[in-house]
Every structure is written in C-alpha cells, then in structure tokens.
Amino acid sequence: MQKLIIYGPAKLMGEIEVEGAKNAALPILTASILAQNKVIITNIPDIADVRHTIEILKYLGCKVLFENNTVVLDSSSIERFTIPPEYAKLMRSSVLFMGALLSKFRRAELSNHPGGCEIGQRPIDLHISAFRQLGIEVFEHNNRIMCRCDKVKGSEIFLPIPSVGATENIILASIFCDGEVVIKNAAKEPEIADLCHFLNKLGAKIRGAGTHIIKIEGVKRLKSEEVVHKVIPDRIVAGTYLCAVAACGGEVVLKNVFPRHLDSILHILKSSVCKIKELKNEIWIKREERLKGGQRITTHYYPGFPTDLQAPVCSAFAVASGVTIIKETIFENRFKHVPELVKMGADIHVEKDIAMINGVEKLRGCKVFARDLRGGAALFVAGLSAQGVTEVMDADYIDRGYERIEEKYSLLGAKILREKGE
Ligand code: UD1
C-alpha cells in the first residue's frame, strides 16, 4: 500500500493546471467501444480508475494506447461482452459497461456486483429496473447479472432518484433504440453532459443533457469518421485545491477549470473570508485571515454542493472559527474520515447524517488511514494544514481519483514524500 508523508503546515502559492475529470473520462472511455472508427480522447487523468478501465477495454478486445493524458482507442476487434469478477470488483463505474455492451452486442454480463469505495450501500436497482423498462431481459444469479435483448424499445423512464450512473447507463443502452427514450428526473451533472457531447460526436442523437429531461433518439448506425474529444476539467479535484487553500492559506491560480461547475463551493468559500476571482477558465483564490465557519452545508445533486467535496470541505472547516454543520444526503457512510481527523485534533461530532464541526486553531500531524477516495483526499488536505508530520496510509484510495497528488501540491510549495507503506 502507498503512504504519503506530509510535512506541515504548508502555505500554498502558485499556479496549477487541473486535470481532466475522472467521472467524465470513465463513462467516455466506456462509450468508446461503440465508435465505428478510432477515437482520440485528450485530457484523460492518469489515475488508477482510468488504468482499470483501460484494462477492461483491453480485456474486451480493444486496442488502447495511453500516453501523455491521451487515449487512442480502436474497438474494431472487440469480441467479448462479459466483464469478469476481477474487473467488476475494481470500481463502481464497471457497471456502465452493461449499457455500452448492450448497445454493441445486445448482450452484456457483469460477473460481480460492481465494486468501488464503500461509502454506502450503492445498489444498482435503478439501473436494472430501467433496463427492464427498455425491454431488456435481466437475470441475476449468484451475484452475476446477465442482460440481453433483441431491440431496445423506445420508452419514458422516470428515475425516482437522479442517479448519475443510472442516467449514464440508460443513455449508453439507448443509442440504437427503436424510436425515442426519454429520461425524466435525469441527473444533471456536467460529466453527463460531457458524455452526451462525446456520443453525439460519434453520431448519437441526444438532447437535453445537463437538464433533468434527456431524450435519446435511436439511430441506425454511428458515423464512420475518426472522433477527437477533450474531457472537461475535474471539478472535484479543483474543489479539493480550493479546500486546501482555504485550510492552509496562500494564493493560488487554478488553470483549466470551468468556474460555473464550482458555484456551490465558491459560494461557501466566498462567505468564509476567502478572496476569489473567476475568469473564463481560471479561478484565483487567496486566503489571509483565519477561515470563518458558521455555515450549514448540505450535499445535494448537481448543481447543489457535491457529496464528493464533503470530506475535503470538512478538513478545511475543522480549522475555521466557529461551528460548521455538514449534512450528507447522498450516501449513508461518508464520514469515515472524521475519526481520523479527530486523531489529528479536530473537534467533530457525527450524528447519523450530520457532522458538527467545532473549529480548532490547528491540527497536529499523526498517522491516519484513508478509507475511501474522497475521505483520503480530506486527510491529505488536513495533513497540509497540520503542524508536524502526517502520514496518510492506504493512499492508494487517493490515487484512484487524483493524479500524482504529491507532485501537484509540491508545485504549490508543500513538502510531501511518497513511500510504499507497510
Ligand atoms: C457518481 C460518481 C460519484 C459521486 C456520485 C454522486 C462516477 C464514476 N461516480 O456515482 O463520484 O459521488 O455520482 O454524485 O461518476 N442509488 C440507488 N440505486 C441505484 C443507483 C443509485 O439507490 O441503482 C442511490 C445511491 O445509493 C446514492 C444515490 O442514488 O444514494 C446517488 O448515486 P449515483 O448518483 O448513482 O452515484 P454513482 O453513479 O454511483
């Protein structure tokens, strides 16, 4: 296991380029199996989840080259429609191969319930019920999920929860549908809009992405031209930088960001004494005085405050003045970073889905354990602001979603070492 050793406290200064969005890159790579010709996808983050997705693509029979944050993919030799358990277990987004493989072969098999961070139950009932509404037969046996159909039928699907993954899976499965599939109460996350933008370049006919009604008009076939696509910037990675500056103080310019994707966190930080300027593809942030707490933050579906930033924001407000309340409404088990922050001297109490943070003057470095991706990032942020040395164990979780995090933050003046943990 990997370990990150952070020598705090850091003051973050400088400019940094934000990497491409994991949550857009993964479904876009998955969707690439539908392309008629070669696809070139740029701004792909070099993170563990991308490498796992590429392993699955290669297993299925695709030719994939990944260099300098660019993937060149040729799916003309794809021959398999089964995702074996060792791959399904790797990450939650393996479930999206179901939709893409159904469009490609009208058959798909996932040999294990999809893995991923243990932040809640994370069922896939909405995916399965939507598939059935599309006329797809779904059999579940011994943890295996098998799907097949002759045709995906045009229909209207109402999602009781605007699930990101279910919205993406329905879109992927519906590209060649008979007539039109309409998703009501669809998720509106920018990563879904990016996926649809990519699919439309391939020749799909999708309207309404980024709104709560998405319409997919079935096409007979996709275009035969080569397609080039640039993945949108990662708003969660950008938001983590913002939380780190809020926690540590300093002055940083984030480059390659879409500020409008970060409205909810920018609003919170602006009300907490951070100075912020938003330019077209840049954000400037400066924090001099102590961060001011006293807010109530509730996670929500986009454009609300993202659950993926709940843990990093918790670390920032752990050292703010006053009491900050955070309510987690999306996942049931997403406060695993709190006991570790408490080891570092934070004063945080969790009661069901609410964390009450009594800001302390400073945190102390110690040995802490990452338990999931974003919780791990929160410990990293806490380590940057803490006095002394913080060892973040099991940093492999962080590597799933952050590209060489220690190198990036070192560019901003932090002192961090990476070691193979015991
Ligand atoms: C995606 C993101 C993840 C983010 C989450 C919420 C990717 C690869 N991952 O995950 O980073 O934290 O959105 O913004 O894009 N649910 C059900 N049944 C289902 C599906 C979901 O009950 O069939 C529930 C979940 O348990 C959760 C809520 O719906 O409580 C939202 O989950 P969902 O939007 O599906 O998250 P993911 O797509 O897994």
Residues whose N, C-alpha, C, O or C-beta is under 5 A from the ligand:
A	BS01	UD1	N23 S93 R122 P123 I124 D125 L126 H127 I161 P162 S163 V164 G165 A166 T307 D308 I330 F331
